[in-house]
Amino acid sequence: HQQLNTSGLVKLFMMITFNWALLVLAVTGTSGEQTQKHVLRTEKVLMADGTALEARKYDAAATRYVVSNAGDPERSRISTSPQCCGWDDQFSFWAFDSQVPGATRFYVADSGDPHRFKVSTATSCCGWNDQFSFWAFNSSQTGTTKHYVSQSGDPERYRIKTESSCCGWEDVLSFWAYSSQST
């Protein structure tokens, strides 16, 4: 049996880490459905000569969010579980439940007739009701994918995609979240 040299592993990990690194520590869920994972992020601040000035670590819970679409009219929904009854799951992403350094809070709200959802950086009003929020990034981080939130009218509705919109849809904001396989 070979003994694990943790000091060497830590040095190797720090050598590989240039700016941000993502390490999955644990995944929880039932029946093979992953609903939450913990990530360890390490930030390394470099001096002008390339030497490390400081390293900060933190562990944060990330939740899986499922993006589903419905038609007539076309719109998207974000939830923490797969959908049914007219909503088709498209993909999922991982974001944080609480604030982490460098992340922005995004609010998910819904409205009726037809049932629709929106994502914004401000709390809702005027017929929209906040349901929950998540924390994601405004710029690319290691292991993240850009998600576009687009808006269309009559009625006001939103959709979330991993590519920019066209054809009657206008991109109103974007966020970067950890990638997940298609649901």
Secondary structure as GFF3:
##gff-version 3
##sequence-region A 1 183
A	DSSP	alpha_helix	6	16	.	.	.	ID=ss1
A	DSSP	beta_strand	20	30	.	.	.	ID=ss2
A	DSSP	beta_strand	33	46	.	.	.	ID=ss3
A	DSSP	beta_strand	52	70	.	.	.	ID=ss4
A	DSSP	beta_strand	75	79	.	.	.	ID=ss5
A	DSSP	beta_strand	88	96	.	.	.	ID=ss6
A	DSSP	beta_strand	103	111	.	.	.	ID=ss7
A	DSSP	beta_strand	116	120	.	.	.	ID=ss8
A	DSSP	beta_strand	129	137	.	.	.	ID=ss9
A	DSSP	beta_strand	144	152	.	.	.	ID=ss10
A	DSSP	beta_strand	157	161	.	.	.	ID=ss11
A	DSSP	beta_strand	170	179	.	.	.	ID=ss12
###
